[in-house]
Amino acid sequence: MSQDSADELNGRFTALQIAGEEIKNQNQLQTMSILELKAGMLTISANSYGIKDIASETRDLIRLSYEAITDIRDNTNVMVKPIQQMAADIAEVKRNTNGLSKSNIMTGDLLINNKDAYTTWGVNMGDGFIEAIYAPLPMKDVIENKSRLQDGKRVIIENRKVDERDLTLTFTLKGVSPSDYIAKYKAFLDEITKGNLQSKFRN
């Protein structure tokens, strides 16, 4: 074998060795790539399971929401009829009381000398008026006798009589203007100071 042939073979062996190392390196890189790809596939699989769980939870939430809405609708339907009936009752009461006014309510409550106090003077019964009328009546003192001929004191309690009493009545007087109020006030004073006062009232 000549020197040139030996050198050529040596060069080929060196090239073959370098190629082998390169193939080895490529195999290692491919192995690492396969391992990384496998790990990525496992991550994707895990995420897929997570997405599946989220979808299931979302489906359950939608179902529960629909059931809640259905319950609310059913309960609302149950309440609609009573509410409508209440509205009808209120409307009827409003219609029945529409023609009533405060003056109509107070008219006839109090008569003074056979005159309607409200329509004549704008007067109606004030606070405690009826209570003062119905207060217990005072009784006259019992008859007592302390005779020197008898022991103690003799008290006669039979057939007791009602005594006089002072009565304070409160009136409320209203006018549509200051001048109207003063005119009604003076007219009312003239009426009750005539000396003869008769009054009737509605309980």
Secondary structure as the mmCIF struct_conf table of DSSP 4:
data_model
#
loop_
_struct_conf.conf_type_id
_struct_conf.id
_struct_conf.beg_label_comp_id
_struct_conf.beg_label_asym_id
_struct_conf.beg_label_seq_id
_struct_conf.end_label_comp_id
_struct_conf.end_label_asym_id
_struct_conf.end_label_seq_id
HELX_RH_AL_P HELX_RH_AL_P1 GLN A 3 THR A 97
TURN_TY1_P TURN_TY1_P1 ASN A 98 GLY A 99
HELX_RH_AL_P HELX_RH_AL_P2 LYS A 102 MET A 106
TURN_TY1_P TURN_TY1_P2 THR A 107 GLY A 108
BEND BEND1 ASP A 109 ASP A 109
STRN STRN1 LEU A 110 ILE A 112
TURN_TY1_P TURN_TY1_P3 ASN A 113 ASN A 114
STRN STRN2 LYS A 115 ASP A 116
HELX_RH_AL_P HELX_RH_AL_P3 ALA A 117 TRP A 121
BEND BEND2 GLY A 122 GLY A 122
STRN STRN3 VAL A 123 MET A 125
TURN_TY1_P TURN_TY1_P4 ASP A 127 GLY A 128
HELX_RH_AL_P HELX_RH_AL_P4 PHE A 129 ILE A 133
TURN_TY1_P TURN_TY1_P5 TYR A 134 TYR A 134
BEND BEND3 ALA A 135 ALA A 135
HELX_LH_PP_P HELX_LH_PP_P1 PRO A 136 PRO A 138
STRN STRN4 MET A 139 MET A 139
HELX_LH_PP_P HELX_LH_PP_P2 LYS A 140 VAL A 142
STRN STRN5 ILE A 143 ASN A 145
TURN_TY1_P TURN_TY1_P6 ARG A 148 LEU A 149
BEND BEND4 GLN A 150 GLY A 152
STRN STRN6 ARG A 154 ILE A 156
TURN_TY1_P TURN_TY1_P7 GLU A 158 ASN A 159
STRN STRN7 VAL A 162 VAL A 162
HELX_LH_PP_P HELX_LH_PP_P3 ASP A 163 GLU A 164
STRN STRN8 PHE A 171 LEU A 173
BEND BEND5 VAL A 176 SER A 177
HELX_RH_AL_P HELX_RH_AL_P5 PRO A 178 ILE A 192
TURN_TY1_P TURN_TY1_P8 THR A 193 THR A 193
BEND BEND6 LYS A 194 GLY A 195
STRN STRN9 SER A 199 PHE A 201
#
